[in-house]
Amino acid sequence: MTTLPMIPQPSLLKIIFMATSLAFSAVSCGKPKIPPPDLAETLTQMDLDDFTINFADLDRNTILVDWHWLTTEANVPILITIAGDAFVQNTDSGAISFLNTADCSLAEIAPDKASFQGMLLDKGFVGEHFRLKMMAPLLAAKPRLPQHQLYSLRKPLILGGELDAENLEPSDLEVHFSILGQICRQVRNLPAGGKIRSVKIHEGRPDDETVSPRGHR
């Protein structure tokens, strides 16, 4: 079946980034804080291309191989955000899902590509799923990353890290998805409050071994 192009036209979101440029600031005493004029001006010049990764030259059937325990092979990436998440499309049903690598979750968000394209024009949806509040100031202050690089959590959220710009570092796209996919797979069955004894990272396709709570095997 025909799948959604991996990189939608940047102009689709230009108006959204302009309309939401004031929403990237922190809230102080219950009142919106207006960002500095130079940052606000930079944000108005950003578009979808600034918040996504071009991976057209990579094999999208293998990028998420370490997430197949969650996504299955039927879901392939069609859009990858610079914050390290991915929108995937089911090659059988055409449905679009959001792979949140921070909390190791997959959620269907649209039944087809037409619906998804409409959602890309919703400022609330874009702000949340592209993590604009966290990413925009960082992107405005840092030089553009080399090809196939994105920002990854230095200490994963699932291992106690913070979802914050201070916890981000550049990473190779394929390395990012491989390592986080393996970590999430190994800790997914831990009980609430369970302590992580160790995490094994494999090169190539990993087995299905999972981490056990401390003191248990």
N, C-alpha and C positions, 0 to 999 in steps of 0.2 A: 504494500500500500504506500501511498505518497505520504512522507513525513514532513513535519514543519521544518523549514530551513533553519539551520543551526544558529545563524546570526540574523535576526530581524533588522530591518532598516533602522539605523540610529535615529532618524528623524521622527519615528513613531513616538519616542519618549521625550523629545526635546521640550515639548510644552509641559510635560509632567515635571521634569527637573526644574524648570523655571518656576512653575507654580508652587513647588514644595521647597524652594531654597531656604525659606525662613523656618522650616520645620526641623532642620538639622541641629539646631542649638539645644542646649540643655534647658530644663525648666527650673526656674529659681523662684521660690516663694509662690508657686502656683501661677506665675506669669511667664509667658514666653520671653526668652532672651534673644534679642535680635543679633544675628552674627555680625562680625565686623564687615564693613563695606567691601573690603578686598576679597574676603571669603565668599560673601554673597554673590559678588560679581563672578568669581570663579565657578561657583555652582551653577549659575545660569548658563555657563558655556559648556557644561557637561552634558553628555547624552549617553545612550545605551552602550555605545562603544567603550566608554570609560569604565563601565561597571561590569563588563563581560570579557570573556577570554575567547579569542579566535582559535579554534582547534580544528579547523577544516582539513588540515593536512595530517591529522592523527586518526587512528582507527577507533571510532567511537564505540565499536563493539567490544573493545577490550579495556577502555578507560575505567569502567566501573566493575571490572571482574572481581575485585575484592569486596564488592557490595552485592554480588548476586545472591548472597544468602538472604538479602532483604528485597532487592529490586527484581530478581530473576533476570535471565538473559533477554527476556522479551522487552524490557525497558532500556532504551538507549538514550544517551544525553543529546539534547538538541540546543541547550543553552547552558553555559557554565558561568557563574558569577565570579567576580574578582574576590569575593568574600569566601569562596571555596564551596559553594553549594551548586546544585545542578537541577535543571528542569529536564525531565525525561519523558519520552513518549513510548507508549506501549505499541509495538509494531503489529499486534493483533487487533486491539480495540481502537487504537488511535487516541486513547485517553492520555492526558498530561498529568504528571505527578511532580511534586517538589521533594527532592532529596535534601534534607537538612543534615549536613554532616556534623554540625555542632552537637545536636542532641540525638543523632543516629536514628532519624525517623524518615519515613516516606509517606506522603499524603497526596491522594488524588485531588487535583484542584480544578480540572476542566475536562469535559467529556471529549473535546476535539480541539483542533488547532484554531478554528475560528473563535471559539469561546476564549481560548487562551490569549489570542491576540487582542481581544476586547479587554481582558483583565490587565494587559500591559498598559492600558490607557487609564487605569484607576490609580490615583496617587497613593491611596492607602495600601493597596496591594504591592505596588512598586517599592514604596518606602520600607515595608516589612520584609519582603522577600529578597530585595537587593541590599538590605541592611544599610540604607543610605545614611542614616544618622551617624553610624559608626564609621562608614567608609569614606564619605565625601570629604570631611576635613583631612583625613589621612591622604587621600589621593591628591588633594589640593596642595598639600605640603611636600609630597614626595615625588621624585621623578617617575615617569611611567616605567612599569616593570618590563623586563625583556620578554620576548615571545614565549608562550607556554608557562609563564609564571603567574601565580596568584598569591593572595594572602591566606596564610594558614595559622591556626591557633598554636602558639608555641607550646602551651600546656593545654591539651584538649579539655573541653568543658566536662566531658564525661569522667575525666580523671581529676576533677577539682579545679580546673582553670576557669578564668573569667572571660566572658564574651565582651571583650573590651579591646580597643585599638592598641593599648599598651601590651596586649598579649598576642599581637599579630606579628608574623614575620614572613618574608617572601619564601615561596616554595615552588618547586616544579609541580606542575599540574598533576602528572601521573603519579609522582611520589606522594603527593598530598592525599589523593583518593585511595591509593593503595594502603598507606599506613593507617589512616583513619578508619577505613573499611575493616581492616584487620583488628584494630583496637575495639571498635564497636561490636564486631562479631564475637570477640572473646569475652567481653564484659556484659553482654546483653542478658545473661541468665543469672547474674549476681542478685541476691536478695537486697532489699532496701537496707542501706547501712553497711553492707558487706564490704570488707577491706580487700583491696586488690593485692594479691601476692606477687604477681609478675604478669608481664605482657610479652608475648613472643611475636616478633616481626619476621616474616619469611619473604624471601625473594621468589618471585613466581607465584603460582597459584597455591594458597595455603590449604592445610587440611582443616578439619572442622573442630580442632581442639579448642576448648574454651577455658578461660581462667576460672579457678575455683576460689571461694572465699578463703581468707587466711586461716590456716589451721585445718583445712579440709583438702582432700584429694579426690 
